[in-house]
Amino acid sequence: MGAKGLRRTTEQEERVLNTAELTEAILLASSEAGHRLFRNNSGKFKDQRGTWISFGVGPKGGGGGDLIGWCNDGKFASIEIKVGRDKPTEAQLMWMRWVNECGGRAGIARSVEDALGILDGSPAGHRTPIT
């Protein structure tokens, strides 16, 4: 894996990973490093009685990270995956601030290296600033 979500496909050529490919690459690399992450699908649906059922970890209305779990040192982790020009929503930024303020590790990953930096607590990790 190269920087910024790029993957070497040949010695001369690089291509940008899409969200699904980057998610899979992060899940694999984080597992190999001893971290445990899980997809955090979120949304809502109406059951057969007409009651709305919400699912997913994060603030009401969305915002929880795409991947959640724990780091190899036991800290809670939340990774928001972005590719290209995608930007986080206010709810996603709020969630990441909450996680970081409570001692967990949260941030935006645009590459496998970003994700591993967040999980390792490295200053180079692309952690969301608490504002």
ROSE-4610 file (N, C-alpha, C; in Angstrom, 1 decimal, always signed):
// ROSE-4610
residu = [M/M/M/G/G/G/A/A/A/K/K/K/G/G/G/L/L/L/R/R/R/R/R/R/T/T/T/T/T/T/E/E/E/Q/Q/Q/E/E/E/E/E/E/R/R/R/V/V/V/L/L/L/N/N/N/T/T/T/A/A/A/E/E/E/L/L/L/T/T/T/E/E/E/A/A/A/I/I/I/L/L/L/L/L/L/A/A/A/S/S/S/S/S/S/E/E/E/A/A/A/G/G/G/H/H/H/R/R/R/L/L/L/F/F/F/R/R/R/N/N/N/N/N/N/S/S/S/G/G/G/K/K/K/F/F/F/K/K/K/D/D/D/Q/Q/Q/R/R/R/G/G/G/T/T/T/W/W/W/I/I/I/S/S/S/F/F/F/G/G/G/V/V/V/G/G/G/P/P/P/K/K/K/G/G/G/G/G/G/G/G/G/G/G/G/G/G/G/D/D/D/L/L/L/I/I/I/G/G/G/W/W/W/C/C/C/N/N/N/D/D/D/G/G/G/K/K/K/F/F/F/A/A/A/S/S/S/I/I/I/E/E/E/I/I/I/K/K/K/V/V/V/G/G/G/R/R/R/D/D/D/K/K/K/P/P/P/T/T/T/E/E/E/A/A/A/Q/Q/Q/L/L/L/M/M/M/W/W/W/M/M/M/R/R/R/W/W/W/V/V/V/N/N/N/E/E/E/C/C/C/G/G/G/G/G/G/R/R/R/A/A/A/G/G/G/I/I/I/A/A/A/R/R/R/S/S/S/V/V/V/E/E/E/D/D/D/A/A/A/L/L/L/G/G/G/I/I/I/L/L/L/D/D/D/G/G/G/S/S/S/P/P/P/A/A/A/G/G/G/H/H/H/R/R/R/T/T/T/P/P/P/I/I/I/T/T/T]
num = [1/1/1/2/2/2/3/3/3/4/4/4/5/5/5/6/6/6/7/7/7/8/8/8/9/9/9/10/10/10/11/11/11/12/12/12/13/13/13/14/14/14/15/15/15/16/16/16/17/17/17/18/18/18/19/19/19/20/20/20/21/21/21/22/22/22/23/23/23/24/24/24/25/25/25/26/26/26/27/27/27/28/28/28/29/29/29/30/30/30/31/31/31/32/32/32/33/33/33/34/34/34/35/35/35/36/36/36/37/37/37/38/38/38/39/39/39/40/40/40/41/41/41/42/42/42/43/43/43/44/44/44/45/45/45/46/46/46/47/47/47/48/48/48/49/49/49/50/50/50/51/51/51/52/52/52/53/53/53/54/54/54/55/55/55/56/56/56/57/57/57/58/58/58/59/59/59/60/60/60/61/61/61/62/62/62/63/63/63/64/64/64/65/65/65/66/66/66/67/67/67/68/68/68/69/69/69/70/70/70/71/71/71/72/72/72/73/73/73/74/74/74/75/75/75/76/76/76/77/77/77/78/78/78/79/79/79/80/80/80/81/81/81/82/82/82/83/83/83/84/84/84/85/85/85/86/86/86/87/87/87/88/88/88/89/89/89/90/90/90/91/91/91/92/92/92/93/93/93/94/94/94/95/95/95/96/96/96/97/97/97/98/98/98/99/99/99/100/100/100/101/101/101/102/102/102/103/103/103/104/104/104/105/105/105/106/106/106/107/107/107/108/108/108/109/109/109/110/110/110/111/111/111/112/112/112/113/113/113/114/114/114/115/115/115/116/116/116/117/117/117/118/118/118/119/119/119/120/120/120/121/121/121/122/122/122/123/123/123/124/124/124/125/125/125/126/126/126/127/127/127/128/128/128/129/129/129/130/130/130/131/131/131]
x = [+0.8/+0.0/+0.9/+0.5/+1.2/+0.4/+0.8/+0.2/-1.1/-2.0/-3.2/-4.2/-4.3/-5.2/-4.8/-3.5/-3.1/-2.5/-2.7/-2.2/-1.4/-0.2/+0.6/+0.0/-0.3/-0.8/+0.2/+1.2/+2.4/+3.5/+4.7/+5.8/+5.7/+5.0/+4.9/+3.5/+2.5/+1.2/+0.6/-0.2/-0.9/-2.3/-3.2/-4.6/-5.2/-6.2/-6.9/-7.9/-7.8/-8.8/-10.1/-11.2/-12.5/-12.8/-13.9/-14.2/-14.2/-14.9/-14.9/-13.6/-12.7/-11.4/-10.5/-10.6/-9.9/-10.3/-11.6/-12.2/-11.6/-11.7/-11.1/-9.6/-8.9/-7.4/-7.2/-7.9/-7.8/-8.1/-9.2/-9.6/-8.5/-7.9/-6.9/-5.6/-5.1/-3.9/-4.0/-5.2/-5.4/-5.4/-6.0/-6.1/-4.7/-3.9/-2.5/-1.7/-2.0/-1.3/-1.9/-2.9/-3.4/-4.6/-5.1/-6.3/-7.5/-8.7/-9.9/-11.0/-11.3/-12.2/-13.4/-14.5/-15.7/-16.5/-17.2/-18.0/-19.1/-19.3/-20.4/-21.5/-22.3/-23.3/-24.4/-24.9/-25.9/-27.1/-28.2/-29.4/-30.6/-31.7/-33.0/-34.0/-34.9/-36.0/-37.3/-38.3/-39.6/-40.0/-40.4/-40.7/-42.2/-42.7/-44.0/-45.1/-44.8/-45.8/-45.8/-44.8/-44.6/-43.7/-43.0/-42.1/-40.7/-40.1/-38.8/-37.7/-36.9/-35.8/-34.4/-33.7/-32.3/-31.3/-30.2/-29.1/-27.8/-26.7/-25.4/-24.9/-23.6/-23.0/-22.7/-23.1/-22.8/-24.0/-23.9/-25.0/-26.2/-27.4/-28.6/-28.6/-29.0/-29.0/-27.7/-26.8/-25.6/-24.4/-23.2/-22.0/-20.9/-21.3/-20.4/-19.4/-18.2/-17.2/-17.6/-17.0/-17.3/-16.8/-15.7/-15.1/-15.0/-15.4/-15.3/-14.7/-14.1/-13.6/-12.6/-11.5/-10.5/-9.1/-8.2/-6.8/-6.1/-4.9/-4.2/-3.8/-4.0/-3.7/-5.0/-6.1/-7.4/-8.2/-7.7/-8.5/-9.5/-10.7/-11.7/-11.2/-11.7/-11.2/-12.4/-12.3/-13.4/-12.7/-12.8/-12.2/-13.2/-13.1/-14.0/-13.2/-13.7/-13.0/-13.5/-12.5/-12.9/-11.9/-12.4/-11.6/-11.9/-10.9/-11.1/-11.3/-12.3/-12.6/-13.7/-14.1/-15.1/-14.6/-15.6/-15.3/-16.2/-15.8/-16.6/-17.8/-18.9/-20.0/-19.8/-20.6/-20.5/-20.7/-21.7/-21.9/-20.7/-20.1/-18.9/-17.7/-17.5/-16.5/-16.8/-18.1/-18.5/-18.2/-18.6/-18.3/-16.8/-16.0/-14.5/-14.0/-14.5/-14.1/-14.5/-15.7/-16.2/-15.2/-15.0/-14.1/-12.7/-12.1/-10.8/-10.8/-11.8/-11.9/-12.1/-12.7/-12.9/-11.7/-10.6/-9.5/-9.4/-10.3/-10.3/-9.4/-9.4/-8.7/-9.6/-9.8/-10.7/-10.1/-10.4/-9.9/-10.3/-9.9/-10.2/-9.1/-9.4/-8.3/-8.6/-7.6/-7.7/-6.7/-6.0/-5.1/-5.0/-4.4/-4.1/-3.2/-2.2/-1.2/-1.9/-2.9/-3.6/-4.3/-5.0/-5.7/-4.8/-3.7/-2.8/-2.2/-1.9/-1.4/-2.4/-3.7/-4.8/-4.8/-4.8/-4.9/-3.7/-2.5/-1.3/-1.1/-2.0/-1.9/-0.7/-0.2/+1.0/+0.7/+1.6/+1.4/+1.2/+1.7/+1.6/+0.2/-0.5/-1.8/-2.7/-3.6/-4.5/-5.6/-5.3/-6.4/-7.1/-8.4/-9.2/-8.9/-8.6/-8.3/-9.6/-9.4/-10.5/-10.7/-11.8/-12.0/-13.3]
y = [-1.2/+0.0/+1.2/+2.2/+3.5/+4.5/+5.7/+6.8/+7.2/+7.8/+8.4/+7.4/+6.2/+5.2/+4.6/+4.7/+4.2/+2.8/+1.9/+0.6/+0.4/-0.2/-0.5/-1.7/-1.5/-2.5/-3.1/-2.3/-2.7/-1.9/-2.1/-1.3/+0.2/+0.4/+1.7/+2.4/+1.6/+2.1/+2.1/+3.1/+3.1/+3.5/+3.0/+3.4/+3.6/+4.5/+4.8/+3.7/+3.3/+2.3/+2.9/+2.2/+2.7/+2.3/+2.8/+2.7/+1.2/+0.4/-1.1/-1.7/-1.4/-2.0/-1.5/-0.2/+0.4/-0.2/-0.3/-0.9/-2.3/-3.2/-4.5/-4.5/-3.6/-3.6/-3.1/-2.2/-1.7/-2.9/-3.6/-4.7/-5.8/-6.1/-7.1/-6.6/-5.4/-4.9/-4.7/-4.2/-4.0/-5.3/-6.3/-7.6/-8.2/-8.1/-8.6/-7.9/-6.6/-5.9/-6.1/-7.0/-7.3/-6.5/-5.6/-4.8/-5.6/-5.2/-5.9/-4.9/-4.8/-3.9/-4.6/-4.0/-4.5/-3.4/-3.8/-2.9/-2.3/-1.0/-0.4/+0.1/-0.8/-0.5/+0.3/+1.4/+2.1/+2.5/+2.7/+3.1/+2.9/+2.9/+2.6/+2.0/+1.3/+0.7/+0.6/+0.4/+0.3/-1.1/-1.6/-3.0/-3.2/-4.5/-4.8/-4.1/-3.6/-2.8/-1.3/-0.9/+0.5/+1.2/+0.5/+1.1/+1.3/+2.5/+2.7/+2.0/+1.3/+0.6/+1.2/+1.8/+2.3/+1.3/+1.3/+0.4/+1.1/+0.6/+1.2/+1.9/+2.0/+2.7/+4.1/+5.1/+6.5/+7.3/+8.7/+9.6/+9.3/+9.7/+9.6/+10.3/+9.7/+10.3/+10.0/+9.2/+8.8/+9.5/+9.1/+9.8/+8.8/+7.6/+6.7/+6.2/+5.8/+5.4/+4.3/+4.2/+3.0/+1.7/+1.8/+0.6/+1.0/+0.1/+0.3/-1.0/-0.9/-2.0/-1.6/-2.4/-2.0/-2.2/-1.4/-1.4/-2.6/-2.9/-4.1/-3.8/-2.5/-2.2/-2.0/-2.4/-2.4/-1.1/-0.1/+1.2/+1.1/+1.7/+1.8/+2.5/+2.0/+2.6/+2.8/+3.9/+4.3/+4.9/+4.3/+4.8/+5.2/+6.4/+6.9/+6.8/+6.1/+5.9/+6.9/+7.6/+8.6/+8.4/+8.5/+8.4/+9.6/+9.9/+11.0/+12.3/+13.1/+14.4/+14.3/+13.1/+12.9/+13.7/+14.3/+15.0/+14.5/+14.6/+14.1/+15.1/+14.5/+15.4/+15.9/+16.9/+17.4/+16.4/+15.5/+14.4/+13.4/+13.2/+12.3/+13.0/+14.3/+15.0/+15.0/+15.2/+15.2/+13.9/+12.8/+11.4/+11.2/+11.6/+11.4/+12.3/+13.5/+14.3/+13.6/+13.0/+12.3/+11.1/+10.3/+9.2/+9.6/+10.6/+11.0/+11.6/+12.4/+13.0/+12.0/+10.9/+9.8/+8.8/+9.1/+8.2/+7.2/+7.1/+6.2/+6.8/+6.1/+6.6/+6.6/+7.8/+8.0/+8.9/+8.7/+9.6/+9.2/+9.9/+9.7/+9.0/+7.9/+7.2/+7.3/+7.7/+7.8/+6.7/+6.0/+4.9/+3.9/+2.8/+1.8/+2.4/+3.2/+3.8/+4.7/+5.5/+6.4/+5.6/+4.5/+3.7/+3.1/+2.6/+2.0/+3.0/+4.2/+5.3/+5.7/+5.8/+6.1/+5.0/+3.7/+2.6/+2.5/+2.8/+2.8/+4.0/+5.0/+6.2/+7.1/+6.8/+7.5/+9.0/+9.9/+11.3/+11.5/+10.6/+10.8/+10.2/+9.6/+9.1/+10.2/+10.1/+11.2/+11.3/+11.8/+11.9/+13.2/+13.2/+14.4/+15.3/+16.6/+17.5/+17.8/+17.9/+18.2/+19.7/+20.2/+21.6/+22.0]
z = [+0.0/+0.0/+0.0/-0.8/-0.8/+0.0/+0.0/+0.7/+0.0/+0.8/+0.3/-0.4/+0.1/-0.4/-1.7/-2.1/-3.3/-3.1/-4.1/-4.1/-5.4/-5.2/-6.4/-7.1/-8.4/-9.2/-10.1/-10.5/-11.2/-10.7/-11.2/-10.8/-11.3/-12.4/-12.9/-12.7/-12.2/-12.2/-10.8/-10.4/-9.1/-9.4/-8.6/-8.7/-7.3/-7.3/-6.0/-5.7/-4.4/-3.9/-3.8/-4.0/-3.7/-2.2/-1.7/-0.3/+0.2/-0.6/-0.2/-0.2/-1.2/-1.2/+0.0/+0.2/+1.4/+2.7/+2.8/+4.1/+4.3/+3.2/+3.3/+3.7/+3.0/+3.3/+4.7/+5.2/+6.6/+7.6/+7.3/+8.2/+8.3/+7.1/+7.1/+7.8/+7.5/+8.1/+9.6/+10.0/+11.4/+12.2/+11.6/+12.2/+12.3/+11.3/+11.3/+12.4/+12.7/+13.7/+15.1/+15.3/+16.6/+17.0/+16.2/+16.5/+16.1/+16.6/+16.3/+15.9/+14.6/+14.1/+13.4/+13.4/+12.9/+12.1/+11.0/+10.3/+11.2/+11.1/+11.9/+10.9/+10.4/+9.5/+10.4/+9.8/+10.6/+9.6/+10.2/+9.4/+10.3/+9.6/+10.2/+9.2/+9.8/+9.0/+9.8/+9.1/+9.7/+9.8/+11.0/+11.1/+10.7/+10.8/+10.3/+11.0/+12.3/+13.0/+12.7/+11.9/+11.6/+12.5/+13.4/+14.4/+13.7/+13.8/+13.3/+14.2/+13.6/+14.3/+13.8/+14.7/+14.4/+14.8/+14.0/+14.3/+14.0/+14.6/+14.4/+15.7/+15.9/+17.0/+16.6/+17.4/+17.1/+17.5/+17.3/+17.7/+17.0/+17.5/+16.8/+15.5/+14.5/+13.2/+12.4/+13.0/+12.2/+12.8/+12.3/+12.7/+13.3/+13.7/+14.2/+13.1/+13.4/+12.5/+11.6/+10.4/+9.5/+10.2/+10.9/+11.6/+13.0/+13.9/+15.4/+16.0/+17.1/+17.8/+18.9/+19.0/+20.0/+19.4/+20.0/+19.6/+20.3/+19.9/+20.5/+22.0/+22.4/+23.8/+24.6/+24.0/+24.7/+24.5/+23.9/+23.8/+22.7/+22.9/+21.9/+20.7/+19.5/+18.2/+17.3/+16.6/+15.6/+14.4/+13.2/+12.0/+11.0/+10.6/+9.5/+8.2/+7.2/+6.0/+4.9/+4.3/+3.3/+2.1/+0.9/-0.3/-1.1/-2.0/-2.9/-2.2/-2.6/-2.0/-0.9/-0.5/+0.6/+1.8/+2.5/+3.7/+4.8/+6.1/+7.2/+7.5/+7.9/+8.3/+9.7/+10.1/+11.5/+12.5/+12.3/+13.2/+13.3/+12.2/+12.3/+13.0/+12.8/+13.6/+15.1/+15.4/+16.8/+17.5/+16.8/+17.3/+17.5/+16.6/+16.7/+17.9/+18.1/+19.3/+20.5/+20.6/+21.8/+22.1/+21.1/+21.3/+21.8/+21.2/+21.6/+22.9/+23.3/+24.6/+25.7/+25.4/+26.4/+26.5/+25.8/+25.8/+24.8/+23.8/+22.7/+21.6/+20.5/+19.3/+18.1/+17.6/+16.4/+15.4/+14.2/+13.1/+11.8/+10.8/+9.4/+8.7/+8.0/+7.3/+5.8/+5.1/+3.6/+3.1/+4.0/+3.5/+4.7/+4.4/+5.4/+6.5/+6.0/+6.9/+7.9/+7.4/+8.3/+9.4/+9.0/+9.9/+11.0/+10.5/+11.5/+12.4/+11.9/+12.8/+13.8/+13.5/+14.4/+15.5/+15.1/+16.0/+16.9/+16.4/+17.2/+18.1/+17.9/+18.8/+18.4/+17.2/+16.7/+16.4/+16.8/+16.4/+14.9/+14.1/+12.7/+12.2/+13.1/+12.7/+12.4/+11.4/+11.0/+11.9/+13.1/+14.2/+14.0/+14.2/+14.2/+15.3/+15.0/+16.1/+17.0/+18.2/+19.1/+19.2/+18.6/+18.5/+19.2]
